[in-house]
Amino acid sequence: RNGMKDSKPSLWTRDFTIITAGTVISMFGNAIGGFATSLMVLDISKSTLLYAVYLAMYTIPQIIMPIFSGAILDRYSRKKTIYTLDFISAGLYLVMAWALSTGWFSFPVFALFCFLLGCIISMYMVAYDSLYPLLITAGNYQKAYSIQSILDTMSMVMVPVAAFLYKGIGIAPLMAANAVCFFIAAVMETQIKNEEKYIENQKATALEGAGKGRQMLVDIKEGLRYLAGEKGLLAVTVYFAVIFTTGGIENVITLPYFKNTFTNGEYIYMLVWGCAVVGRSIGGGIHYKTKVPAARRYSLALVLYIFNALAEAFYLFFKVPVMMALCFLVGIGGVTTYTIRISAMQSYIPDERKGRVTGAFNMLVMLGAFLGEAIGGLASEFIGERMIIMIAMIIQAALAVIIIGGNKAAISEIYNREQ
């Protein structure tokens, strides 16, 4: 070929660079503000019940909203939705910063604030997850999603930073800083130039004379029919609802277990699961540099689904150094399966259906997480923490064999395709 090598287009286009930079700014601001807000609610209310209400007000919209916002966003500009929601978030955080700086606090008003934020984040994530793949150049899906996984992991590091800043400067300045972060991110996102061609394509499928409400319901039904008709996508979605359910169980139980078992258990908890964060960071870096061969993605994912579940089933029965090692491996395995799954699904789903399918996926996994938290809290009244996690994770491993292993042909078609 005249001495020239084939080369794929660069990942770092103008639009991809903008969305990544905006994500970094808003993600870190939100990580600090979100955890500090949790601490503030506990400090002011002195009530576990009110804290649970706060969490529920933030979580419930994330179960209900995605299925509706997904249908809407397949016919509306996702990039406009993203920067509009970031501008609104900036305004909300600025108002709360001003109110809290005066010493005023009302739990009902703050609960409403959390509900609005839950609605915003649920719609934002559907818009973001369905726009992001449109900004990735051909052949770069794995590399792009490895970057996203690294950013998600790095945001976890901000949790102890949030605790330190909250104790040092208080909640109002953190709210104000979060408002600035969202405003900067929104301004940057207005500069994305991607042409959302799916909007024009969808006009041909619109019902003549139908109102927006009826059209939305029709689109929701069509999206669910599409997901039900795609055996591989449906199997992966069901299995990840299982993962989020067992994850919800684990989230409720793990920190209390460490606090009740070890002196300064919360620090042991951060040390052990900090190793998972390190593992995810290293794994993300590996996937940015090295591409998993297409033919091996399905088999690698299946092995890691089983390994991760079994590692989490038994790690609490070992000494702390072994816990740390297992969590490190779980971190690497988790980021690998995430990168394989998200890049495969988003490259496989047609652009005009990304919103609906992403919305349905997010709704089901959030419902799973919510149910898992309820199951974990209830089970902890009757069974020891380690046994609950062991049972949940063994079930998760078994369902990996049944659901993912039992649908090899359909899932391989998605996971092993060239992106």
C-alpha positions in Angstrom: 0.0 0.0 0.0 2.7 2.4 -1.1 4.5 1.8 2.2 1.7 3.4 4.3 0.1 1.6 7.2 -3.6 1.5 7.9 -4.7 3.6 10.8 -8.0 4.1 12.6 -9.2 7.6 13.3 -8.1 9.3 16.5 -10.3 9.0 19.5 -9.5 12.5 20.7 -11.7 14.5 18.4 -12.9 18.0 19.4 -16.3 16.7 20.6 -14.9 13.7 22.5 -12.3 16.0 24.2 -15.1 18.4 25.3 -17.4 15.7 26.7 -14.5 14.1 28.6 -13.3 17.5 30.1 -16.9 18.4 31.0 -17.4 15.0 32.6 -14.2 15.4 34.7 -15.3 18.8 36.0 -18.9 17.9 36.9 -18.1 14.4 38.2 -15.5 15.6 40.7 -17.7 18.5 41.9 -20.7 16.1 42.3 -18.7 13.5 44.1 -17.6 16.0 46.7 -20.9 17.7 47.0 -22.9 14.5 47.2 -21.0 12.8 50.0 -20.7 16.1 52.0 -24.5 16.5 51.7 -25.0 13.0 53.2 -22.8 14.0 56.1 -24.7 17.2 56.6 -28.1 15.4 56.7 -26.8 13.0 59.4 -25.2 15.9 61.4 -28.3 18.1 61.4 -31.1 15.5 61.6 -29.4 13.1 64.1 -31.8 10.6 62.7 -31.2 7.4 60.7 -34.9 7.5 59.6 -34.5 11.0 58.1 -31.3 10.0 56.4 -33.1 7.1 54.9 -35.8 9.5 53.6 -33.1 11.6 52.1 -31.6 8.6 50.3 -35.0 7.5 49.1 -35.9 10.9 47.7 -32.8 10.9 45.7 -33.0 7.2 44.6 -36.7 6.8 43.7 -36.7 9.2 40.7 -33.7 7.2 39.3 -36.0 4.1 39.2 -39.0 5.7 37.6 -37.6 8.4 35.3 -35.2 6.6 33.0 -37.8 4.6 31.0 -39.7 7.9 30.2 -36.6 10.0 29.6 -35.2 7.4 27.3 -38.2 7.5 25.0 -38.1 11.3 24.9 -34.4 11.5 24.2 -34.7 9.4 21.1 -36.6 12.2 19.5 -34.9 15.2 21.1 -31.4 16.5 21.2 -29.3 14.7 23.8 -26.5 17.3 23.8 -29.0 20.1 24.5 -30.5 18.0 27.3 -27.1 17.5 28.9 -26.0 21.1 29.0 -29.5 22.3 30.0 -29.6 20.0 32.9 -26.1 21.0 34.0 -27.2 24.7 33.9 -30.2 23.8 36.0 -28.0 21.8 38.5 -25.7 24.8 38.8 -28.6 27.1 39.7 -30.0 24.6 42.3 -26.7 24.2 44.0 -26.1 28.0 44.0 -29.5 28.6 45.7 -28.8 25.9 48.3 -25.3 27.3 48.9 -26.8 30.7 49.6 -29.5 29.4 51.8 -27.2 27.2 53.9 -24.7 30.0 54.2 -27.3 32.0 56.2 -27.7 29.1 58.6 -31.2 28.3 57.3 -32.2 24.6 56.9 -35.6 22.9 56.3 -35.6 19.2 55.9 -38.8 19.1 53.7 -37.3 21.7 51.4 -34.0 19.8 51.3 -35.8 16.6 50.6 -37.5 18.3 47.6 -34.1 19.5 46.5 -32.8 15.9 46.6 -35.8 14.7 44.7 -35.2 17.3 41.9 -31.5 16.3 41.8 -32.6 12.6 41.5 -34.8 13.5 38.6 -32.1 15.5 36.9 -29.4 12.8 37.3 -31.7 10.1 36.0 -32.5 12.0 32.9 -28.9 13.2 32.5 -27.4 9.7 32.7 -29.7 8.5 29.9 -28.9 11.5 27.8 -25.1 11.1 28.5 -25.0 7.4 28.0 -26.8 7.6 24.6 -24.8 10.6 23.4 -21.4 9.5 24.4 -21.1 6.6 21.9 -22.0 9.0 19.1 -18.8 11.0 19.8 -16.6 7.9 19.6 -14.8 7.3 16.3 -14.8 3.9 14.7 -12.6 1.2 16.3 -12.1 3.2 19.6 -15.1 2.0 21.7 -13.0 0.0 24.2 -10.5 2.8 24.6 -13.2 5.4 25.1 -15.1 3.4 27.7 -11.8 2.6 29.5 -11.4 6.3 30.0 -14.9 6.6 31.3 -14.3 3.8 33.8 -11.1 5.5 35.0 -13.0 8.7 35.6 -15.7 6.9 37.5 -13.0 5.2 39.6 -11.2 8.5 40.3 -14.4 10.1 41.5 -14.5 7.6 44.4 -11.2 9.0 45.6 -13.0 12.3 46.2 -15.1 10.7 49.0 -12.4 11.1 51.7 -11.6 14.5 50.3 -15.2 15.5 50.7 -15.2 14.4 54.3 -12.1 16.5 55.0 -13.4 19.6 53.2 -16.8 19.3 54.9 -15.2 19.3 58.3 -12.8 22.1 57.3 -15.0 24.7 55.5 -18.5 23.5 55.8 -21.3 22.6 53.3 -22.1 26.0 51.8 -18.8 26.6 50.1 -18.9 23.0 48.7 -22.3 23.6 47.3 -21.1 26.8 45.7 -18.0 25.0 44.3 -20.3 22.4 42.9 -22.5 25.1 41.2 -19.4 26.5 39.5 -18.3 23.0 38.3 -21.7 22.4 36.7 -21.8 25.8 35.1 -18.3 25.4 33.6 -19.2 21.9 32.3 -22.5 23.2 30.8 -20.7 26.0 29.0 -18.2 23.5 27.5 -20.9 21.1 26.5 -22.7 23.8 24.4 -19.7 23.7 22.1 -20.3 20.1 21.0 -20.9 20.1 17.3 -22.1 16.5 16.7 -25.0 16.3 14.3 -27.7 14.2 15.9 -29.0 12.5 12.7 -31.2 10.1 14.7 -33.7 12.9 15.3 -34.4 13.3 11.6 -34.6 9.5 11.2 -37.2 9.3 14.0 -39.5 11.8 12.4 -40.4 9.2 9.8 -41.7 6.9 12.6 -43.8 9.6 14.4 -47.5 8.9 14.7 -49.5 11.4 12.6 -51.6 13.6 14.9 -50.3 12.0 18.1 -49.6 14.2 21.1 -46.3 14.1 22.9 -47.7 12.0 25.7 -49.1 9.3 23.4 -46.0 9.3 21.2 -43.8 8.8 24.4 -45.9 5.8 25.4 -45.7 4.3 22.0 -41.9 4.8 22.0 -41.6 3.1 25.4 -43.6 0.1 24.2 -41.5 -0.1 21.0 -38.3 0.1 23.0 -39.4 -2.6 25.3 -40.4 -4.8 22.4 -37.0 -4.2 20.8 -35.2 -5.2 24.0 -37.4 -8.3 24.4 -36.8 -9.3 20.8 -33.0 -9.0 21.2 -32.2 -12.2 23.1 -28.6 -11.2 23.8 -29.4 -7.7 25.0 -32.2 -8.9 27.2 -30.0 -11.6 28.8 -27.2 -9.0 29.6 -29.8 -6.6 31.0 -31.4 -9.2 33.3 -28.0 -10.3 34.5 -26.9 -6.8 35.3 -30.2 -6.3 37.2 -29.0 -9.3 39.3 -25.5 -7.8 39.8 -27.1 -4.5 41.0 -29.4 -6.4 43.3 -26.5 -8.3 45.0 -24.5 -5.1 44.9 -27.3 -3.4 46.8 -27.3 -6.2 49.4 -23.5 -5.8 49.8 -23.6 -2.0 50.0 -26.0 -2.1 53.0 -24.1 -4.7 54.9 -20.3 -4.3 54.2 -19.6 -1.1 56.0 -21.5 -2.1 59.2 -19.7 -5.4 59.1 -16.3 -3.7 59.1 -17.4 -1.2 61.8 -18.7 -4.0 64.1 -15.7 -6.4 63.5 -12.6 -4.2 63.6 -11.4 -1.4 65.7 -11.6 1.7 63.5 -13.4 -0.5 61.0 -14.4 2.3 58.7 -10.7 2.8 57.9 -10.1 -0.9 57.3 -13.1 -0.8 55.0 -11.6 2.1 53.0 -8.2 0.3 52.9 -9.7 -2.9 51.6 -12.0 -1.4 49.0 -9.4 1.2 48.2 -7.5 -1.7 46.6 -10.5 -2.3 44.3 -10.3 1.4 43.3 -6.6 0.9 42.5 -7.4 -2.3 40.6 -10.0 -0.5 38.5 -7.6 2.4 37.7 -4.9 0.0 36.6 -7.3 -2.1 34.6 -8.7 1.0 32.9 -5.2 2.0 31.9 -4.5 -1.5 30.5 -7.7 -1.3 28.4 -6.8 2.1 27.1 -3.5 0.7 25.8 -4.4 -2.9 24.9 -7.5 -4.0 23.0 -9.1 -7.3 24.0 -9.3 -9.4 20.9 -12.9 -9.5 19.6 -13.2 -13.2 19.5 -12.3 -13.5 23.2 -14.5 -10.9 24.8 -17.5 -13.1 25.6 -15.5 -15.9 27.1 -13.3 -13.5 29.1 -16.4 -11.7 30.4 -18.1 -14.9 31.5 -15.0 -16.1 33.4 -14.7 -12.7 35.1 -18.4 -12.6 36.0 -18.0 -15.9 37.8 -14.6 -15.0 39.4 -15.7 -11.6 40.7 -18.9 -13.1 42.3 -17.0 -15.9 44.0 -14.2 -13.6 45.2 -16.8 -11.3 46.8 -18.7 -14.3 48.2 -15.7 -15.4 50.3 -13.3 -12.4 50.8 -14.7 -11.5 54.2 -13.7 -14.9 55.6 -10.0 -14.1 55.1 -7.4 -11.9 56.8 -7.2 -8.3 55.8 -4.2 -8.6 53.4 -6.0 -11.4 51.5 -9.2 -9.2 51.4 -7.1 -6.4 49.9 -5.6 -8.8 47.2 -9.0 -10.2 46.3 -10.6 -6.7 46.1 -7.7 -5.6 43.9 -8.4 -8.5 41.5 -12.2 -7.7 41.6 -11.4 -4.1 40.6 -9.4 -5.2 37.6 -12.1 -7.8 36.7 -14.9 -5.3 37.2 -13.5 -2.6 34.9 -12.8 -5.3 32.3 -16.4 -6.6 32.2 -17.7 -3.0 32.3 -15.6 -2.0 29.3 -16.5 -5.1 27.3 -20.2 -4.8 28.1 -20.8 -1.1 27.7 -18.7 -0.7 24.5 -20.4 -3.8 23.0 -24.0 -2.7 23.8 -23.6 0.9 22.8 -22.0 0.0 19.5 -24.7 -2.6 18.8 -27.8 -0.6 19.6 -29.0 1.6 16.7 -28.6 5.4 17.4 -32.3 6.0 17.3 -33.0 3.4 20.0 -30.1 4.1 22.3 -32.1 6.4 24.6 -35.0 3.9 25.1 -32.8 0.9 25.6 -30.4 2.8 28.0 -33.4 4.1 29.9 -34.9 0.6 30.3 -31.5 -0.8 31.4 -31.0 2.0 33.9 -34.5 1.6 35.3 -34.1 -2.2 35.8 -30.6 -2.0 37.4 -31.6 0.8 39.8 -34.7 -1.1 40.7 -32.4 -4.1 41.4 -30.1 -1.9 43.6 -33.1 -0.6 45.5 -34.5 -4.1 46.1 -31.1 -5.3 47.1 -30.7 -2.6 49.8 -34.1 -3.6 51.2 -33.3 -7.3 51.1 -29.9 -6.7 52.7 -31.3 -4.6 55.5 -34.1 -7.1 56.3 -31.9 -10.2 56.1 -29.3 -8.6 58.5 -31.9 -8.9 61.3 -31.8 -12.7 61.0 -28.5 -13.8 59.4 -24.8 -12.8 59.9 -23.4 -10.3 57.4 -20.8 -12.6 55.9 -23.4 -15.3 55.3 -25.8 -12.9 53.6 -23.1 -11.7 51.2 -21.8 -15.2 50.6 -25.3 -16.5 49.6 -26.0 -13.5 47.4 -22.8 -13.8 45.5 -23.0 -17.5 45.0 -26.4 -17.0 43.5 -24.9 -14.2 41.3 -22.2 -16.7 40.1 -24.7 -19.4 39.4 -26.9 -17.0 37.4 -23.8 -15.9 35.4 -23.5 -19.5 34.3 -27.3 -19.8 33.6 -28.0 -16.4 32.0 -24.7 -15.5 30.4 -23.4 -19.0 29.7 -26.9 -20.2 28.6 -27.2 -17.5 26.0 -23.7 -17.9 24.5 -24.7 -17.5 20.8 -26.8 -14.4 21.3 -24.4 -12.6 23.7 -21.3 -13.5 21.6 -22.9 -11.8 18.7 -22.9 -8.6 20.7 -19.7 -8.9 22.7 -17.5 -10.4 20.0 -18.4 -8.1 17.1 -15.9 -5.6 15.7 -16.7 -2.1 17.1 
